[in-house]
Amino acid sequence: MVVFVFNKHGRALMPCSPRIARKLLKDKCATVLKLEPFTIKLLYGTTGYTQQCVLGIDKGSSYTGASVVSEQKVLISAKVNHRVDVHGKITDRAALRRARRSRLWYRACRFKNRAASTRSDRLAPTISTNIEEVLRVVNKLPVPIHKVIIEDVLVDIARLNDSTLKGTDYQKPKRLNENLRLATLMRDGFKCKHCSAKDTKLEAHHILPRSQNGKDTISNLITLCSKCHEKLHAGKIKLDTGGIDKHFDVIAQRTMQGKTRLYKSLFNKFNNLDKMFGYETATLRNELHLPKDHDVDAFVLCKTINLSAKYNRDNYYEVNFRPKQTRRIYKTLPEKGLGRVKYQVNDELDGFKKGDIVLVKGYRKQINSIYSNGRVAFKRVKGETSSALPRDCRLLEKCSTIMWTKV
């Protein structure tokens, strides 16, 4: 365990041990800045020296892994759980606007009257929210960062069917094979083409064997599970090789959308950004004998510059987001005898608001709703309290839209 440190000007320094942090707080040389991750702020001047720290980002649509590594150890790692309610909220808003439009029959029709929807660089709200959440986490990391390495796309399309291409990143044969293997699995929807199994070990099979001068090209590969692969080589089953074309279209659809804006923002902040292909990350992860996970891939990205640090989860966090407020005033449908009912009845209760992080019965909780019976409610977790009275809660942080939880 480490304690994160900021200087008196708000700049991140190298973390310290809990013993040193306790001494600084006791001597009134520092003050507590944040409880999670636990961070202190120095009250005196320092030289500001920091080690060279690398940030690895494994960007995904639902989850993103992040890891900051120094020469000797992992300083902090995190798994970012992206919001999945944005699309539903946008759909509900569009339905409500259409209903309102139908009631205002006396107004002239208006089309394309929203400037945000006609911008040349516009991204869909789900993609834009996803990118903003990654940038928010990066800005909130309580450690110094000197270099960023991010995973670009899963495969290098330019080298799928031309095995003669060479470069410093493609000297090892395993890396080219991993590139082709992942591209084949992606094209076939990550399932066996014979038995349609998904949640099992998948392998890439050469349709025309190498012994018969079969080439290492994606058009000569097909996805099979390990059982079907063994049965095929044993002559127990026959393979239907139809319907495996148009693989470039499938791969193009799986590239990360909105990456240009993310790369530009990271480069403007750190001025030192490198990119890697996903198959290179997978190859190095297999060489290090590490499991597949988002924070693991982020750590592997940092290992590409030959750091001596070893993987661990001593300072591993899960990051969640919640909207700060809702613009909806009324519920979608009226209730019998009540008419239009307010969507949000209780905004505040004894000084507590939605989004506040509180300590209740030894658990660190975030208020999700306020009941009319005088209780505040939290996310339901088995074995933990789901609601409490305000007098049983101690406020830790006001109206937080990002919550770090140590795992």
Secondary structure in CASP SS format (residue, H / E / C, confidence):
PFRMAT SS
TARGET T0000
AUTHOR 0000-0000-0000
METHOD secondary structure of the structure
MODEL  1
M C 1.00
V C 1.00
V E 1.00
F E 1.00
V E 1.00
F E 1.00
N C 1.00
K C 1.00
H C 1.00
G C 1.00
R C 1.00
A E 1.00
L E 1.00
M E 1.00
P E 1.00
C E 1.00
S C 1.00
P H 1.00
R H 1.00
I H 1.00
A H 1.00
R H 1.00
K H 1.00
L H 1.00
L H 1.00
K H 1.00
D C 1.00
K C 1.00
C C 1.00
A E 1.00
T E 1.00
V E 1.00
L E 1.00
K E 1.00
L E 1.00
E C 1.00
P C 1.00
F E 1.00
T E 1.00
I E 1.00
K E 1.00
L E 1.00
L C 1.00
Y C 1.00
G C 1.00
T C 1.00
T C 1.00
G C 1.00
Y C 1.00
T C 1.00
Q C 1.00
Q C 1.00
C C 1.00
V E 1.00
L E 1.00
G E 1.00
I E 1.00
D E 1.00
K C 1.00
G C 1.00
S C 1.00
S C 1.00
Y E 1.00
T E 1.00
G E 1.00
A E 1.00
S E 1.00
V E 1.00
V E 1.00
S C 1.00
E C 1.00
Q C 1.00
K C 1.00
V E 1.00
L E 1.00
I E 1.00
S E 1.00
A E 1.00
K E 1.00
V E 1.00
N E 1.00
H C 1.00
R C 1.00
V C 1.00
D C 1.00
V H 1.00
H H 1.00
G H 1.00
K H 1.00
I H 1.00
T H 1.00
D H 1.00
R H 1.00
A H 1.00
A H 1.00
L H 1.00
R H 1.00
R H 1.00
A H 1.00
R H 1.00
R H 1.00
S H 1.00
R H 1.00
L C 1.00
W C 1.00
Y C 1.00
R C 1.00
A C 1.00
C C 1.00
R C 1.00
F C 1.00
K C 1.00
N C 1.00
R C 1.00
A H 1.00
A H 1.00
S H 1.00
T H 1.00
R C 1.00
S C 1.00
D C 1.00
R C 1.00
L C 1.00
A C 1.00
P H 1.00
T H 1.00
I H 1.00
S H 1.00
T H 1.00
N H 1.00
I H 1.00
E H 1.00
E H 1.00
V H 1.00
L H 1.00
R H 1.00
V H 1.00
V H 1.00
N H 1.00
K H 1.00
L C 1.00
P C 1.00
V C 1.00
P C 1.00
I C 1.00
H C 1.00
K E 1.00
V E 1.00
I E 1.00
I E 1.00
E E 1.00
D C 1.00
V C 1.00
L C 1.00
V C 1.00
D C 1.00
I H 1.00
A H 1.00
R H 1.00
L C 1.00
N C 1.00
D C 1.00
S C 1.00
T C 1.00
L C 1.00
K C 1.00
G C 1.00
T H 1.00
D H 1.00
Y H 1.00
Q C 1.00
K C 1.00
P H 1.00
K H 1.00
R H 1.00
L H 1.00
N H 1.00
E H 1.00
N H 1.00
L H 1.00
R H 1.00
L H 1.00
A H 1.00
T H 1.00
L H 1.00
M H 1.00
R H 1.00
D C 1.00
G C 1.00
F C 1.00
K C 1.00
C C 1.00
K C 1.00
H C 1.00
C C 1.00
S C 1.00
A C 1.00
K C 1.00
D C 1.00
T C 1.00
K C 1.00
L E 1.00
E E 1.00
A E 1.00
H E 1.00
H E 1.00
I C 1.00
L C 1.00
P C 1.00
R H 1.00
S H 1.00
Q H 1.00
N C 1.00
G C 1.00
K C 1.00
D C 1.00
T C 1.00
I H 1.00
S H 1.00
N H 1.00
L E 1.00
I E 1.00
T E 1.00
L E 1.00
C E 1.00
S H 1.00
K H 1.00
C H 1.00
H H 1.00
E H 1.00
K H 1.00
L H 1.00
H H 1.00
A C 1.00
G C 1.00
K C 1.00
I C 1.00
K C 1.00
L C 1.00
D C 1.00
T C 1.00
G C 1.00
G C 1.00
I C 1.00
D C 1.00
K C 1.00
H H 1.00
F H 1.00
D H 1.00
V H 1.00
I H 1.00
A H 1.00
Q H 1.00
R C 1.00
T C 1.00
M C 1.00
Q C 1.00
G C 1.00
K H 1.00
T H 1.00
R H 1.00
L H 1.00
Y H 1.00
K H 1.00
S H 1.00
L H 1.00
F H 1.00
N H 1.00
K H 1.00
F H 1.00
N C 1.00
N C 1.00
L E 1.00
D E 1.00
K E 1.00
M E 1.00
F C 1.00
G H 1.00
Y H 1.00
E H 1.00
T H 1.00
A H 1.00
T H 1.00
L H 1.00
R H 1.00
N H 1.00
E H 1.00
L C 1.00
H C 1.00
L C 1.00
P C 1.00
K C 1.00
D C 1.00
H H 1.00
D H 1.00
V H 1.00
D H 1.00
A H 1.00
F H 1.00
V H 1.00
L H 1.00
C H 1.00
K H 1.00
T C 1.00
I C 1.00
N C 1.00
L C 1.00
S C 1.00
A C 1.00
K C 1.00
Y C 1.00
N C 1.00
R C 1.00
D C 1.00
N C 1.00
Y E 1.00
Y E 1.00
E E 1.00
V E 1.00
N E 1.00
F E 1.00
R C 1.00
P C 1.00
K C 1.00
Q C 1.00
T C 1.00
R C 1.00
R C 1.00
I C 1.00
Y E 1.00
K C 1.00
T C 1.00
L C 1.00
P C 1.00
E E 1.00
K C 1.00
G C 1.00
L C 1.00
G E 1.00
R C 1.00
V C 1.00
K E 1.00
Y C 1.00
Q C 1.00
V C 1.00
N C 1.00
D C 1.00
E E 1.00
L E 1.00
D C 1.00
G C 1.00
F E 1.00
K E 1.00
K C 1.00
G C 1.00
D C 1.00
I E 1.00
V E 1.00
L E 1.00
V E 1.00
K C 1.00
G C 1.00
Y E 1.00
R E 1.00
K E 1.00
Q E 1.00
I E 1.00
N E 1.00
S E 1.00
I E 1.00
Y C 1.00
S C 1.00
N C 1.00
G C 1.00
R C 1.00
V E 1.00
A E 1.00
F E 1.00
K C 1.00
R C 1.00
V C 1.00
K C 1.00
G C 1.00
E C 1.00
T C 1.00
S C 1.00
S E 1.00
A E 1.00
L C 1.00
P H 1.00
R H 1.00
D H 1.00
C C 1.00
R E 1.00
L E 1.00
L E 1.00
E E 1.00
K C 1.00
C C 1.00
S C 1.00
T C 1.00
I E 1.00
M E 1.00
W E 1.00
T E 1.00
K E 1.00
V C 1.00
END
